[in-house]
Amino acid sequence: MWHSSRGDRTLQGGEAALVSAAIDTMIDALMVHLDDHDEVDLNDGYQSIPDCESGINVYDRLNACQRIGLLHQLANYLLADTSRAPKLTATSEAGVAAIFVEIRDQLAIELDLETSLAADDSFYWRRMVVDALHELADDAQDIDDVPTVVCRELSVWEDAVDQMVSAILWDRDFEMADGFLDQDPVVSQQRRKLLGIDTDYFTGVSPDPRPNEARKLIRETRSIVRSKPR
C-alpha cells in the first residue's frame, strides 16, 4: 500500500504490470554492478553507474546495493497489500520517479528500434502504458485522450508517463533535497514548515544492504514483480 495522490492504495491491473516490468528491468541492469568498487567517488562515497542513471540526484547518489534495497521496498509497498503505507521520504519518492524515468527510456528505445524488433516486442511498453492509462482513467474524456499503441510521437508518451507519475506522487519535493541539506538548519526548518514538508523528509535513511543481502532482495523483488501479469 502506498500513500499516493489518489489516496492509500495498492497498484492494480495495467498500472501494476507496468511498474513491475520497469522494476524488473532496473534490477537486471543493477545486478552487474553489485560488486563494483572501482567507480566509487572517495570524496562523497557515491558510486557512478552510468548505464543506470535516471537524472534524479537523490536516486542516482545511491550505490547499486542501496538502489536494489530501495526498489525492493518500493515493489513491496506499491504492489503488495501491506497493512500500512510507508512514510514518504525524498529517497522513496525519488525512487518512484526513477521507475517512471525507466519507463520513459524504454518507450524511447522501443520507438527508436520499432522496425528492427520482433512483432511481439515492437509495442511491448506502449501496450502496457495504454493499459495503465485505461486503469487510471476517471471518465470517458480520459479514455479518449489515451494514445493508441501505434503512436510514434515520443512527446505524447512522455506526457502519458507524467500523468502516471502524478497518480502516485503528490509533488516533486525530492528535487529540492540539495537546497535543504546545504542550508543552515534553522533556515531549512523554517522553509520546510512553510512548504508543509515533514522534518525528516530529506534525511530519511535509505536501505543499505551488503552484496549478499542485496542478492536475496533481488530474489524477493522478482517474486513480487513477476507475479503480475503483463
N, C-alpha and C positions, 0 to 999 in steps of 0.2 A: 504494500500500500504506500502511495506517495501523496504528500500534501501539495497537490497541483493547483494551478489557477482555476481548474474546474472542480475543485473540492478534493477530499481524500478519496483516492481511487486506485485500483489496480488496472493496468493497461489490458485491454481485451482485443480479440479479433485481429483485424488487419494492423492496428496500431502496435499491438504486442508482437506480431510476427515481424514487422519492420524493425522495431527496436532490437529484437532478439537477433536478427540477421546482422545488424550493424555491430552489436557487441561481440558476436561470434567472430566476425571479420577482424575486429580490433584485437581480440585475444590472439588470433592466429598470427597477426603481424608482430605482436609484442613478445610472443614466445621465444623468438630467436634472439631476443636481447636480454633474456633473464640473467645470463652470466657475464654480460658486458660490463667492463670496468674501465676500459681504455678511454672512453669518451666522457668521463665524469669531470666536471669543472671543479678543480680543487679549491677555488675561491668561494664557491657557494654550494658545492655538493650536488649540483644538478647534472643529470645525465642527458646528453644530447642524443635524441633518437630521430634523425632527420626524416626517415621514412614513415614516422608515426606522429608527426607534428600536426596539431589542429589549428594553430594560430591563437589559441586561448591560453594566455600566460599561466594562469593558475593550474591548469591541467598539464601543460607542457613542461612545467617545472618538476613534475613528479617523475621518478625513475620508473623503469619497466615494472618492477615488483609492486611499487605503490599504485601504478595505474591498473594493474591486474587486480589488486586488492580493492580498489575503488570500483572497478567495473563489476566485480563480484557483489559488492554491496548494492550497487545500482540495479543489477539484474534481480537481486532478491527483493528489493523494495518496490521496483517498478512492475515486476512481472509475477510476483508471488503474493498470496493473500496473507501478509503478515498481520499480526494483531494490532500494530500501530504504525504510523508513518514516522520516519526519522526526522530529527530536527534539521532544518535546511542550513547548509553552510556554503561558503564560497566554493569550497572544493567539490562538494556533491553537486551543486548546480552547474559548476564549470564542467564536471564530468558528463552531465546530461547534455549540455550544449555541445560537447565534443562528440557525443554519439551522433548528433544530427549533422555535425560537420562531416563525419564519416559517410553519412547517407548522401549528403550533397556531393561529396567527392566521388562516391560510387556512381551516382547519376551522371556526373560529368564524364567519367570513364566509359560508362555504358553508351552514352550518346556519341562519344568520340570513336568507339570501336564497333558501333552497331552493325556495320556492313560486314565485319570480319568475324562476328560472333555466331555461334550456332543459334538456330531459330529459337530454341527453348531459353537461351541465355540473353538474347538481344533486348528483351523487355523485362528482365527479372526484377530490377529495382524499381522501374517505373510502375510495374504492375502492383508491387507491394505498396508504393506510395499512394496510388489511386485507391487501393483497398482501405488504407489507413484513413484517407480523407473522407471516404464514404462512412467510415466508422465514426468520425468526428462531426459529420455534417449535422447541423441543428434543424435545417429546413430545406425546402425544395431549391431555394436560391443557392445555398451552399453546395448542393449536389450539382446544380447546373454549372457552377464555377470550377468543378473538378476537371483538370485536364484529361485528355484521352491519352492512352499509353503510347500512341504514335507521335505525340507532340515532340518536336526536336529542339524547342527553344529552352536553353538552359535557364534563362531568367524566370521562365514560368515555373520550372521545377524548384528553383531557389525560393521563390515566393511560397510555394507549397511547403517546403521544409520550414520556413519561418513560421508559417501558420501552425504547423505541428509542434514546433518548439513552444510557441505561445500557449498551446493547450496543456503544457506541463509546467513551464516556468512562469512565475509571476512577473519577473523582471530580469534585468541583467546586472544586478548589484555586484556580482563577482568580478565584473570588468573594472571596478573601482578599487580592487584589492591593493594594488601597489600604492595608490594615493593615500589610503588609510593607514597602511602599515608603516609608511615612511614619515607620517606626521607625528607631531607631539601628541602624546596620549590624551591629554586634556582636550586638545582641538579635535582629535579623532573621535573622542567620546561625544562631544557636542554635535559633530556632523552626523554621527550615527543616530543620535536621538532625533535630530531634525529630519532625517530621511526615514526614520522608522526602522532602522536596521538593528538586529539583535547585537548585544555586546560582544558575543563570541563568534559572530558570523564569519569574520575574516580569520579567526585564529583556531577554528575547529581542526582537530588533528586528523590527518588522513591515514588510512591503513598503511602499515609499513612491514609487510611480510618478508621473510627471508626467501631466497630462491626455492628451497624445498617446500616451504609453506605455500609459495605462490603457485607451484605446480599442482598442489592439492586444490587450491582455489580455482585453478583453471578447469579441473575436472568437475568441480561443483557448479561452476558458472555454465559450463557446456551442458550439464544435466538440466539446468533451468531453461537456457535459451533454445536448446534443441528439442525441447518438449513442445514448443509452439509450432503449429502447422504453418507452412509457407507456401 
